[in-house]
Amino acid sequence: MKDLREIDNLPDGALVPIKTFAALVGQGVSTLWRKAQNESDFPRPIRLGARCTRFRMGDVRAYIERRAA
């Protein structure tokens, strides 16, 4: 996982693993997977392979902003 201080410098198109997403929102990985299944406004996961899923950083930022509002 990237140092969380470096996350602010990532472009919106950057792909981040769910562990990074979890660290940013302060929730567990299992909780985020459950939200991905149940919440319509949750960022859409991007499958890169059978065991490789990422999230667009721009979608993660937008999700965090919606939750903060």
Rosetta blueprint (number, residue, H / E / L):
1 M L
2 K L
3 D L
4 L H
5 R H
6 E H
7 I H
8 D L
9 N L
10 L L
11 P L
12 D L
13 G L
14 A L
15 L E
16 V E
17 P E
18 I H
19 K H
20 T H
21 F H
22 A H
23 A H
24 L H
25 V H
26 G L
27 Q L
28 G L
29 V H
30 S H
31 T H
32 L H
33 W H
34 R H
35 K H
36 A H
37 Q H
38 N H
39 E L
40 S L
41 D L
42 F L
43 P L
44 R L
45 P L
46 I E
47 R E
48 L E
49 G E
50 A L
51 R L
52 C E
53 T E
54 R E
55 F E
56 R E
57 M H
58 G H
59 D H
60 V H
61 R H
62 A H
63 Y H
64 I H
65 E H
66 R H
67 R H
68 A H
69 A L
